[in-house]
Amino acid sequence: MIAYIIRRIVAAVILLFIITAVTYVIFFEIPRLGGQTPNQLAAQFVGRDPSKASLLAVKKNLGFDLPLWDQYWQFVKQIFVGKHYRYGPDAAYCHAPCFGYSFKNHLPVWPDITSRVPVTLSLAIGAAVIWLFSGVFIGVISALRPGSFFDRFSMIIALAGVSLPIFFTGLLSKSIFVYGPSWLHVWQEIQYVSITDNPGKWASNLVLPWITLAFLYAALYARLTRAGMLETMGEDYIRSARAKGLRERRVVVRHGLRAALTPIVTIFGLDFGLLLGGAVLTERVFNLPGIGQYAYNAIAVTNDLPQILGVVMVAAFFVVFCNLVVDIIYAVVDPRVRYA
């Protein structure tokens, strides 16, 4: 088991290194291969009508006048040891881990992202708990009673949940429960409050975003669980377990559900990792100042490439980390993984 975990950790570190290389090439080298000069590359980092001094400073700070490998080495090195950025007599220091420096607001990217992590983490964890338990529960009940009214009705709702985009369900829920009639007016305008400041307000302001986001994912998990349980409950070992006289609950949970959990664990790790990288649409609809909102502003409003690059790197880390956790959980859920 320990050897398996070590192998997965080493593989995750190598994957993160590959991601940094691919990300660097996409952001810095492909534009150059497309014909952009170092001055044109530097101009994208400082905004409109930059001065020659600003272009020269950015070009020097990012190493656009250096060979490719030197540029990439500086890019990787700053993540671990930080970096000094100089503008003539002025200087700024980006502390490690340094995921970039915004030349438009003259602030390191990492503190901006970490200040928004609690918002995205609160949204992702709350929604994940709701969609995981509700989706799996509905899927199991539907599989145990195929063709029943509950099965047909829940699968219709699940189909609607999968089909409807989050910006539609989010705006619809806000129009009903925030701006709707007085007898449905459950929430005031939603504003994020830190859990350390007021746990009650923190939860009440996130209930509607949680439910809206969970509706999309729970529908998918219900359909996936139902399909897996229907296949599993027809296996020979299930009939053998029943023939031994085991209670139905033990047969369903210990033998049926456990075998059907493998694809659920896989997709949950991917979905949760992606959400930690920013639930862009949900955070935009409910005006939550998380990583997704930060990424949207960097792309659509300020066109701040260092901020975009920082979000990409952090999101990639979350996805790789969650997949590492999923690989370890595999070994617990399915012992065959350890021996393979």
Salt bridges, closest charged atoms under 4 A:
ASP151 OD1 - ARG226 NE 2.70
GLU189 OE2 - LYS174 NZ 3.99
ASP236 OD1 - ARG239 NH2 2.14
GLU248 OE2 - ARG242 NH2 2.73
ASP327 OD2 - ARG8 NH2 2.68
ASP334 OD2 - ARG336 NH2 2.73
